[in-house]
Amino acid sequence: MSDTVSLLWLRRDLRLADQPALLAAINEGAVIPVYILDDDTPKKYAMGGASRWWLHNSLESLDAAFREKGSRLILRRGTCDQVLRELAEETGATQVHCIRHFEPWWRNAERAVAKHLDLVCHHGNYLAPPGSITTGTGGQYKIYTPFWRALKQHMPPPEPIHKPAKIPSPSNWPKSDKLADWGLLPSKPDWSTGFADDWTPGENAAHDRLDAFKSHAAKYDETRNLPSEEGSSRLSPHLHFGELSAAQVWHAVADVGGSVDVFLSEIGWRDYAQNVILQYPEYGSKNARENMTRCRGAAARMPMLTSSRGSRAAPVIRSSTPGCASSGRPAGCTTASA
């Protein structure tokens, strides 16, 4: 094994299986996995309270998974480029491996890291590399339906890769923050009471959830919007934090039949969203079409119903609010397809 040490920069890819950046780092030599709590880079898009609750539990699970493979997760806080430079100096790491992210603040962070370190980015969070699905003239799609039609021509995605049997460690480990010191869990008050009864963050739990969904995925279209049934996959947070890859989900359910194609098309929406963000980096706060901005004022003047819990919601959503709240999901959870 080479004496080379590489940093594995983790963000929304908190898994060991189907983790191409981890595999590439292992092929180079010793690996130091690191997660950086960076609230400065995303600015107004920094994580909210519920995401922090999930992150705490997911990182705890991920560290345990690394330790089973002879490794560990290093935690640091600060801006990503500065922290990675410090770690490289401390450890003698010659490369940084990561899965490429496409949100504008992460693209900025990757550029900042690449100015000073040998950054190697890998694709792995989407069905196809964002930007690779193009029109006949080589342009980017601006409408979902033709995008999905084109994306399907490239499916299935590559077979997911397995977890490594062992992860080579450096001779000396750098210091790590203590997860509890980050204060990710709510305390005064602890509004997350009950979350853990219904949700279990982490890679293993994500696969358990995927296995459970597979048994009724064929009836997805018939049951997903019924307030009386748990017809959705409930995989959204696991996919968001990268505890599962889109490829893993595709290969697990694609052949179950029934209406699973509807579900797969919604996994495809994740790819389409990245396609849009690549074209319009400010899409989260600015309309892609300027003439649509004028509609915002009209929409704000429309009367909205208010639920008994104080949220503005439509009647069918309001009727299911108590069940959603007890499971830690938002008031509109019955309309969340995936």
C-alpha positions in Angstrom: 0.0 0.0 0.0 1.2 3.5 -0.9 2.3 5.9 1.9 0.0 8.5 0.2 -2.7 10.1 2.5 -5.9 11.5 1.0 -8.7 13.5 2.6 -12.2 12.3 1.9 -14.4 15.5 2.0 -18.0 14.5 2.9 -21.0 16.7 2.6 -24.4 15.3 1.4 -23.0 11.9 0.7 -22.9 10.3 4.2 -22.5 6.7 3.2 -19.8 4.0 2.6 -21.6 2.0 -0.1 -21.7 3.4 -3.7 -19.3 6.0 -2.6 -16.9 6.6 -5.6 -14.9 9.3 -3.8 -14.1 6.8 -0.9 -13.1 4.1 -3.4 -10.8 6.4 -5.3 -9.2 7.6 -2.0 -8.6 4.0 -0.9 -6.9 3.2 -4.2 -4.4 6.0 -3.5 -3.5 4.9 0.1 -4.6 5.9 3.6 -7.8 7.8 3.9 -8.9 10.5 6.4 -12.7 11.0 6.2 -13.7 14.5 7.2 -17.0 16.3 7.7 -16.9 20.1 8.0 -19.7 22.0 9.6 -19.6 25.1 7.4 -22.4 27.6 8.1 -20.6 30.5 6.3 -20.4 29.1 2.8 -24.1 28.4 2.2 -25.1 31.8 3.9 -28.9 32.1 3.7 -29.1 28.5 2.7 -27.5 27.1 5.9 -29.2 24.2 7.5 -32.2 24.7 9.7 -33.0 23.0 13.0 -34.6 19.8 11.7 -31.8 19.2 9.3 -29.3 19.7 12.1 -31.1 17.1 14.2 -30.8 14.7 11.3 -27.2 15.6 10.6 -26.2 14.9 14.2 -27.7 11.4 14.1 -26.4 10.6 10.6 -22.8 11.6 11.5 -23.0 9.5 14.7 -24.1 6.5 12.6 -21.4 7.2 9.9 -18.6 7.4 12.4 -19.6 4.0 13.8 -19.7 2.6 10.2 -16.1 4.0 9.6 -14.9 2.5 12.8 -16.2 -1.0 11.8 -13.9 -0.7 8.8 -10.8 0.4 10.8 -11.3 4.1 10.2 -13.0 7.1 11.9 -14.7 10.3 11.0 -12.9 13.6 11.7 -15.2 16.5 12.5 -14.1 20.1 12.0 -15.9 23.4 12.0 -15.2 26.4 9.7 -15.1 27.3 6.1 -14.4 24.3 4.0 -11.4 25.6 2.0 -9.6 26.8 5.1 -10.3 23.7 7.2 -9.1 21.3 4.4 -5.9 23.3 3.9 -5.2 23.1 7.6 -5.9 19.3 7.6 -3.6 18.8 4.6 -0.8 20.7 6.4 -1.4 18.7 9.6 -1.5 15.3 7.9 0.6 15.6 4.7 -2.4 14.7 2.6 -1.7 15.2 -1.1 -5.2 14.9 -2.5 -8.8 15.7 -1.5 -11.5 13.4 -2.9 -15.2 14.3 -2.9 -18.4 13.7 -4.6 -19.2 16.8 -6.8 -22.1 19.0 -5.5 -24.0 21.4 -7.7 -25.6 23.9 -5.4 -24.0 27.3 -6.2 -22.4 27.6 -2.7 -20.8 24.2 -3.0 -19.5 24.9 -6.5 -17.9 28.1 -5.0 -16.4 26.0 -2.2 -15.0 23.5 -4.6 -13.3 26.2 -6.7 -11.9 27.7 -3.5 -10.5 24.4 -2.4 -9.0 23.6 -5.8 -7.0 26.9 -5.8 -4.8 25.5 -3.1 -5.2 21.7 -3.0 -5.4 18.8 -5.5 -9.2 18.4 -5.5 -10.6 15.3 -7.3 -14.3 15.4 -7.8 -16.4 12.3 -8.6 -20.0 11.9 -9.7 -22.3 9.8 -7.5 -25.3 11.6 -6.1 -27.6 11.5 -9.1 -28.8 9.1 -11.8 -26.6 10.9 -14.4 -24.0 13.6 -14.1 -25.8 17.0 -14.0 -25.4 18.8 -17.2 -24.8 15.6 -19.2 -28.4 15.2 -20.4 -28.7 17.6 -23.3 -31.0 18.5 -26.1 -30.4 17.5 -29.8 -28.6 20.8 -30.2 -26.4 20.3 -27.1 -28.4 22.7 -24.9 -29.9 22.2 -21.5 -33.5 21.3 -20.9 -35.8 23.8 -19.3 -38.9 21.6 -19.1 -39.1 18.4 -17.1 -41.0 16.1 -19.4 -38.5 16.1 -22.3 -35.7 16.0 -19.8 -37.1 12.9 -18.2 -37.6 11.3 -21.6 -34.0 12.0 -22.5 -32.7 10.8 -19.1 -34.5 7.5 -19.4 -32.5 6.8 -22.6 -29.4 6.6 -20.3 -30.9 4.4 -17.7 -30.3 2.2 -15.8 -27.5 4.0 -14.0 -24.3 2.0 -13.3 -24.5 -0.8 -10.8 -23.9 0.5 -7.2 -20.5 -0.4 -5.7 -20.3 -2.2 -2.4 -18.9 -1.0 0.9 -15.1 -1.5 1.1 -14.0 -4.4 3.3 -11.5 -2.2 5.0 -10.4 1.4 4.9 -6.6 2.0 5.2 -5.8 4.5 8.0 -3.0 7.0 8.4 -0.2 6.4 10.9 -1.4 9.5 12.9 -4.9 10.8 13.1 -5.6 14.6 13.3 -7.7 16.0 16.1 -11.4 16.0 15.8 -14.2 18.1 17.3 -16.7 16.3 19.5 -20.1 16.0 17.8 -21.9 17.0 21.0 -20.0 20.3 21.1 -21.6 21.4 17.8 -25.0 21.8 19.5 -26.9 20.4 16.6 -29.7 18.9 18.8 -32.4 21.2 20.1 -32.6 21.5 23.9 -34.4 24.6 25.1 -37.0 23.6 24.2 -36.4 20.1 22.7 -39.0 20.3 19.9 -37.6 17.1 18.4 -39.4 14.9 20.9 -40.9 12.0 19.0 -38.7 12.3 15.9 -36.6 9.3 16.8 -39.8 7.2 17.2 -40.5 7.6 13.5 -37.2 8.4 11.9 -33.8 6.8 12.1 -31.0 8.6 10.2 -28.0 6.8 8.8 -27.0 4.5 6.0 -28.2 1.3 7.6 -31.6 2.8 8.4 -31.8 4.1 4.9 -31.5 0.6 3.4 -34.0 -0.7 5.9 -36.4 2.0 4.7 -35.7 1.1 1.1 -36.3 -2.6 1.7 -39.7 -1.7 3.4 -40.7 0.5 0.5 -39.9 -2.1 -2.1 -42.7 -4.3 -0.8 -45.3 -1.8 -1.8 -43.5 0.2 -4.5 -45.7 -1.4 -7.2 -48.8 0.5 -5.8 -47.0 3.8 -5.4 -49.2 5.8 -7.7 -52.4 4.5 -6.1 -51.4 5.1 -2.5 -48.9 8.0 -2.4 -51.5 10.8 -1.9 -53.9 9.0 0.4 -53.9 10.6 3.9 -55.1 7.3 5.3 -52.1 5.3 4.1 -48.3 5.4 4.2 -47.9 5.2 0.5 -44.8 7.3 0.0 -41.3 5.9 0.1 -40.1 8.2 3.0 -36.7 8.1 1.4 -36.4 11.9 0.9 -34.2 12.8 3.9 -32.0 9.7 3.3 -31.5 10.8 -0.3 -30.9 14.4 0.7 -28.1 13.5 3.1 -26.7 11.0 0.7 -27.2 8.0 3.0 -28.5 6.3 -0.2 -27.5 7.0 -3.7 -30.1 7.5 -6.5 -28.6 4.5 -8.3 -29.1 2.3 -5.2 -32.8 3.3 -5.1 -33.2 2.7 -8.9 -31.7 -0.8 -8.9 -33.7 -1.8 -5.8 -37.1 -1.0 -7.2 -37.0 -0.6 -11.0 -38.2 -4.1 -11.7 -41.1 -4.4 -9.2 -43.7 -3.5 -11.8 -47.0 -1.8 -11.2 -46.8 2.0 -11.0 -43.2 2.1 -9.9 -42.3 4.1 -13.0 -44.1 7.0 -11.4 -41.8 6.8 -8.4 -38.8 6.5 -10.7 -39.9 9.6 -12.6 -39.8 11.5 -9.2 -36.3 10.3 -8.5 -35.6 11.8 -12.0 -36.9 15.1 -10.7 -33.8 15.3 -8.4 -31.7 15.2 -11.6 -33.9 17.8 -13.3 -33.6 20.1 -10.3 -29.8 20.1 -10.6 -30.1 20.7 -14.3 -32.2 23.8 -13.5 -29.7 25.0 -10.8 -26.8 24.7 -13.2 -28.7 27.1 -15.5 -30.1 29.4 -12.9 -27.9 29.4 -9.7 -30.3 31.8 -8.0 -33.3 29.7 -8.7 -34.0 29.3 -5.0 -34.8 33.0 -4.7 -35.3 34.4 -8.2 -37.6 33.4 -11.0 -36.0 32.0 -14.2 -38.6 34.0 -16.1 -38.8 37.6 -15.2 -42.4 37.9 -16.2 -43.3 35.3 -13.5 -42.1 37.6 -10.8 -45.2 39.7 -11.3 -47.3 36.7 -10.2 -45.8 36.7 -6.8 -47.7 39.8 -5.6 -50.9 38.4 -6.9 -50.3 35.1 -5.2 -49.5 36.8 -1.9 -53.0 38.5 -2.0 -54.8 35.2 -2.3 -56.7 34.1 0.8 -55.3 31.0 2.5 -56.9 28.6 5.0 -55.3 28.2 8.4 -55.1 24.9 10.2 -55.7 24.4 13.9 -51.9 24.3 14.4 -51.5 27.7 12.8 -50.1 26.7 9.5 -51.5 28.0 6.2 -52.7 24.9 4.4 -55.3 23.4 2.1 -58.1 21.3 3.8 -56.8 17.9 2.8 -53.4 18.7 4.2 -54.9 20.3 7.3 -56.9 17.2 8.1 -53.7 15.1 8.2 -51.6 17.6 10.1 -51.7 15.9 13.6 -50.3 12.6 12.1 -47.6 14.5 10.2 -46.6 16.5 13.3 -46.3 13.4 15.5 -43.9 11.8 12.9 -41.8 14.9 12.7 -42.9 15.7 9.1 -44.2 19.1 7.9 -47.9 19.9 7.6 -47.8 19.3 3.9 -46.3 15.8 4.1 -49.3 14.1 2.4 -48.4 15.8 -0.8 -44.8 14.9 -0.7 -44.5 12.2 -3.3 -41.1 10.7 -2.7 
